[in-house]
Amino acid sequence: MKSGFKLIVAVTVLILTVALVFSEFREYMDLMVEQKIPAKKKLFAESNHFHQQAKKTNAEKPTLQQRLPQIIGIGSKKCGTGAFRQFLSFHSQIKCTKIDETHYFDEKYSKGVDFYKEFMPWTKANEITFEKTPKYIVTKEVPQRIIQTYTKEGIPTPKFVWVVCDPVHRAFSDFTQAKRNTDDPNKSILVGNYENFDEYLTAALAKINAFAPLSGNVYDFYEQIEWLYEDRELRFLLRGVYSYYFQQWLKFFPLEDFVIVKGDDLVVNPGKVMVEAQQKLGLNVEIKSKHFAYVPEKGLYCVKIDSNRNSCLGEGKGNTRNLVNGTVVQSGLSDDAKRKLEEFYRPFMKHFRQLI
């Protein structure tokens, strides 16, 4: 009996103790909840305030983006595309790509548009991005690729700047540059077999006449030009057949999308050429004749920074063409080579003038 009574008492005490502990635990939890909920709400409130302030701060900053270029220089090689880029870069609205030539639409298109944008400067909404790659004009896939890219981005296609020059001077300058860079194996293959331009020209014209003789009808020649272009030696001449390449681009873009700059005039009177180019591109005219100075040591005009400093093109630019008494002079080009080239290009230049 006694042992049973003791068991009942022990159980009762245990129950009362558990009840007391549970009651105190509930009071403790209620107190914690009362203390923590306001703190939690305050934390959320502070966090939300921080994000709202961040949004407000970001909205107040100028919107900088790496935009696709609104102006693209498409050619032509050795006609002054580098000079035009440098001169235009002094305009307050213009921002040029981080490298001189991106070669995206001709060689690196498979890398995607995000890769292309990495070469673009960070610009505000009122600024204009300019890129140039002279090889674009002679690469048949480029026009369609530009349309596809800009359509996917949901923005208008760009304006195009095409610097053209006397194709005779262009061919000679192109060959001379390659001859000067014979340490480059790709270029030495093209010119290493020829002592000079005259020797090259004789061989190149003979090859062209053998496979695509000029019959007076330029369209017959155009049918063969893509095939001829596969011969890399002939490209020094074929890049100057402007009419063929331009008619290909006009299949995709209207004439008003092109600003054609005369490269020879850019050498003689850069101020006048740049004023006209700015007007055609819809820019405020900021770059004028007063901003250029003739530098005798270079034989060319440079941009005047101040009374004591000029900004000139780098070494290797303008080495084959100089300005003498207001005339572009091509040093090293023989009269015989000039005559042959003028005869070769004559029908194509006639057609080109009709197109523009």
C-alpha positions in Angstrom: 0.0 0.0 0.0 2.7 2.4 1.0 4.7 1.8 -2.1 1.6 2.3 -4.3 0.8 5.6 -2.5 4.4 6.8 -3.1 4.2 6.0 -6.8 1.0 8.0 -7.1 2.5 11.0 -5.4 5.6 10.8 -7.6 3.6 10.7 -10.8 1.4 13.7 -9.6 4.5 15.8 -8.8 6.0 14.9 -12.2 2.8 16.0 -14.0 2.6 19.3 -12.0 6.3 20.0 -12.8 5.8 19.4 -16.5 2.8 21.6 -16.5 4.7 24.4 -14.8 7.6 24.1 -17.2 5.3 24.1 -20.2 3.5 27.2 -18.9 6.7 29.1 -18.4 7.9 28.0 -21.9 4.8 29.4 -23.5 5.2 32.8 -21.7 8.9 32.9 -22.9 8.0 32.2 -26.5 5.2 34.8 -26.5 7.7 37.3 -25.2 10.2 36.4 -27.9 7.7 36.7 -30.6 6.6 40.1 -29.4 10.2 41.2 -29.4 11.2 39.6 -32.7 8.4 40.5 -35.1 8.8 44.2 -34.8 12.5 43.8 -35.3 11.9 41.6 -38.4 9.5 44.1 -39.8 12.0 46.9 -39.2 14.7 44.8 -41.0 12.4 44.3 -44.0 11.4 48.0 -44.0 15.1 49.1 -43.9 16.0 46.6 -46.7 13.1 47.9 -48.9 14.1 51.5 -48.3 17.7 50.6 -49.3 16.6 49.1 -52.6 14.3 52.0 -53.3 17.1 54.4 -52.7 19.4 52.3 -55.0 16.9 52.4 -57.8 16.5 56.1 -57.4 20.3 56.6 -57.5 20.7 54.4 -60.6 17.8 56.2 -62.3 19.6 59.5 -61.7 22.8 58.2 -63.4 23.3 58.6 -67.2 22.4 55.4 -68.9 25.6 54.0 -70.3 25.4 51.0 -72.7 27.6 49.2 -75.1 25.5 49.9 -78.2 25.7 48.5 -81.7 27.3 51.2 -83.9 25.0 53.7 -85.5 27.7 54.4 -88.2 29.9 51.8 -89.8 32.8 52.4 -92.1 32.8 49.7 -94.7 35.8 50.5 -96.9 37.8 50.9 -98.9 41.2 49.6 -97.9 44.1 52.1 -98.5 41.7 54.9 -99.3 41.9 56.8 -96.0 39.5 55.0 -93.7 42.0 55.4 -90.8 42.3 59.1 -91.4 38.5 59.5 -91.6 38.1 57.6 -88.3 40.7 59.7 -86.6 39.2 63.0 -87.8 35.6 61.9 -86.9 36.7 60.9 -83.4 37.2 64.5 -82.5 33.5 65.1 -82.7 31.9 65.4 -79.3 29.0 63.0 -80.1 31.2 60.3 -81.7 32.7 57.4 -79.7 34.9 55.0 -81.7 35.4 51.3 -81.0 38.1 50.1 -78.7 40.1 48.7 -81.6 40.7 50.1 -85.0 39.0 47.3 -86.9 36.7 44.7 -85.3 36.2 42.4 -88.4 33.0 41.1 -86.8 30.7 40.9 -89.7 33.3 39.5 -92.1 35.4 37.1 -89.9 34.0 36.8 -86.4 30.3 36.7 -86.9 29.9 33.2 -85.5 31.1 34.5 -82.0 27.8 36.3 -81.6 26.6 39.8 -80.9 27.6 39.9 -77.3 31.2 39.3 -78.4 30.8 42.2 -80.9 29.4 44.5 -78.2 32.5 44.0 -76.1 34.4 46.1 -78.6 32.0 49.0 -78.3 32.5 52.0 -76.1 30.1 52.8 -73.2 27.9 55.6 -74.5 25.0 57.7 -73.4 21.8 57.8 -75.4 22.7 60.9 -77.2 26.2 59.6 -78.3 27.0 57.7 -81.5 29.2 54.7 -81.9 31.4 54.4 -84.9 33.3 51.3 -86.1 35.1 50.6 -89.4 36.4 47.6 -91.1 37.4 48.2 -94.7 37.0 44.5 -95.6 33.2 44.8 -95.2 32.7 46.3 -98.6 34.2 43.3 -100.4 32.6 40.6 -98.2 29.3 39.5 -99.8 27.9 38.1 -96.5 28.2 41.3 -94.6 25.0 43.2 -95.7 22.7 40.3 -94.7 24.5 39.8 -91.5 24.1 43.4 -90.5 20.4 43.3 -91.3 19.9 40.1 -89.2 21.9 41.4 -86.3 20.1 44.8 -86.1 16.7 43.2 -86.6 17.2 40.8 -83.7 18.3 43.7 -81.5 15.1 45.6 -82.6 17.0 48.7 -83.7 17.4 50.5 -87.1 20.3 49.5 -89.4 23.2 51.9 -89.3 24.5 54.6 -91.7 27.5 53.5 -93.8 30.6 55.6 -94.6 32.5 54.4 -97.6 35.8 56.1 -98.3 36.7 55.6 -102.0 39.7 56.9 -103.9 41.4 56.6 -107.3 41.5 52.8 -107.8 44.9 53.2 -109.5 46.4 54.7 -106.3 44.5 52.3 -104.1 45.9 49.2 -105.9 49.5 50.5 -105.8 49.2 51.5 -102.1 47.7 48.1 -101.2 50.5 46.2 -103.0 53.2 48.4 -101.5 52.0 47.9 -98.0 52.0 44.1 -98.5 55.5 44.3 -100.0 56.7 46.3 -97.0 55.3 43.7 -94.6 56.9 40.7 -96.1 57.8 39.5 -92.5 54.1 38.5 -92.4 53.9 35.0 -94.0 50.4 35.6 -95.3 51.5 38.7 -97.2 54.9 37.4 -98.3 53.1 34.6 -100.2 51.2 37.3 -102.2 54.1 39.6 -103.1 57.2 37.6 -102.5 57.5 36.4 -106.1 57.5 39.9 -107.6 60.3 42.4 -107.5 58.1 45.4 -107.9 54.6 46.6 -108.7 55.1 46.7 -112.5 56.1 43.0 -112.5 53.1 42.1 -110.4 50.7 44.1 -112.6 51.8 42.4 -115.8 51.2 39.0 -114.3 47.9 39.9 -112.7 46.4 41.5 -115.8 47.5 38.5 -117.9 45.8 36.1 -115.5 42.6 38.2 -115.5 42.5 38.5 -119.3 43.0 34.7 -119.6 40.0 33.8 -117.5 37.7 36.9 -117.7 38.7 39.1 -120.6 37.0 42.5 -120.6 34.6 42.6 -123.5 33.2 46.1 -122.8 30.3 44.7 -120.8 31.1 45.0 -117.1 28.3 42.6 -116.2 30.1 39.8 -118.0 33.1 40.5 -115.8 31.0 40.7 -112.6 29.9 37.1 -113.2 33.5 36.0 -112.8 34.7 38.4 -110.1 33.8 36.2 -107.1 35.7 33.3 -108.6 38.6 35.6 -109.5 38.7 36.9 -105.9 39.6 33.4 -104.7 43.0 34.1 -106.1 44.5 36.2 -103.4 47.1 37.8 -105.7 44.3 39.4 -107.7 42.7 41.1 -104.8 45.0 44.1 -105.0 43.3 44.9 -108.3 39.8 43.6 -107.7 39.2 45.6 -104.5 39.1 48.7 -106.7 36.2 47.5 -108.8 33.9 49.6 -106.7 30.9 49.3 -108.9 30.5 45.6 -108.5 30.6 45.7 -104.7 28.3 48.7 -104.5 25.6 47.2 -106.6 25.7 44.2 -104.2 25.1 46.4 -101.2 22.4 48.4 -103.0 20.3 45.2 -103.1 20.0 45.4 -99.3 20.2 49.1 -98.4 19.0 52.3 -100.2 21.4 54.8 -101.6 20.6 57.4 -98.9 22.0 55.0 -96.2 25.5 55.6 -97.7 27.8 58.6 -97.2 30.5 58.3 -99.8 33.7 60.1 -99.0 36.3 60.9 -101.6 39.6 59.7 -100.1 41.7 61.8 -102.4 39.9 65.0 -101.4 40.4 63.9 -97.7 44.1 64.3 -98.4 43.8 67.6 -100.2 41.1 69.4 -98.2 40.1 67.4 -95.1 38.2 70.3 -93.6 35.8 70.6 -96.5 35.3 66.8 -96.7 34.6 66.5 -93.0 32.1 69.3 -93.0 30.2 67.6 -95.8 30.4 64.2 -94.1 29.1 65.6 -90.8 26.1 67.2 -92.6 25.3 64.0 -94.4 25.5 62.0 -91.2 23.1 64.3 -89.5 25.7 65.6 -87.0 26.3 69.1 -85.8 29.2 70.5 -87.7 32.1 70.7 -85.2 35.1 69.7 -87.3 36.0 72.4 -89.7 39.0 73.5 -91.9 40.4 75.6 -89.0 41.0 72.4 -87.1 43.6 71.0 -89.6 47.2 71.9 -90.2 49.5 70.8 -93.0 52.6 69.0 -91.6 55.4 69.1 -94.2 57.3 66.2 -92.5 54.3 64.0 -93.1 53.3 65.5 -96.4 49.7 65.4 -95.1 47.2 67.3 -93.0 46.9 66.5 -89.3 44.3 67.6 -86.6 45.4 70.8 -84.8 45.2 70.2 -81.1 46.6 73.6 -80.1 49.1 76.1 -81.5 52.0 73.8 -80.6 50.6 70.3 -81.1 49.1 68.3 -83.9 47.5 64.8 -83.9 48.8 62.9 -86.9 48.2 59.4 -88.2 50.6 56.7 -87.0 53.7 55.4 -88.7 52.9 53.5 -92.0 50.0 55.8 -92.8 50.3 58.0 -95.9 53.6 56.5 -97.0 52.7 56.1 -100.6 50.6 59.2 -101.1 51.7 62.7 -100.4 50.3 66.2 -101.0 52.5 68.3 -103.3 51.2 71.7 -104.4 47.6 70.7 -103.8 47.9 67.5 -105.8 48.0 63.9 -104.5 51.3 62.4 -105.7 51.9 58.6 -105.7 55.6 58.1 -105.3 57.0 55.0 -107.0 54.1 54.4 -109.4 55.4 54.2 -113.0 53.7 55.9 -115.9 53.3 52.6 -117.7 51.6 50.9 -114.7 49.3 54.0 -114.2 48.2 53.8 -117.9 47.4 50.1 -117.7 45.4 50.5 -114.5 43.5 53.5 -115.8 42.5 51.4 -118.8 41.5 48.5 -116.7 39.3 50.5 -114.2 37.8 52.8 -116.8 34.5 50.9 -117.5 34.0 50.1 -113.8 34.4 53.7 -112.7 31.9 54.7 -115.4 29.4 52.3 -113.9 30.2 53.4 -110.4 29.5 57.0 -111.2 26.1 55.9 -112.6 25.3 54.1 -109.4 26.0 57.1 -107.1 
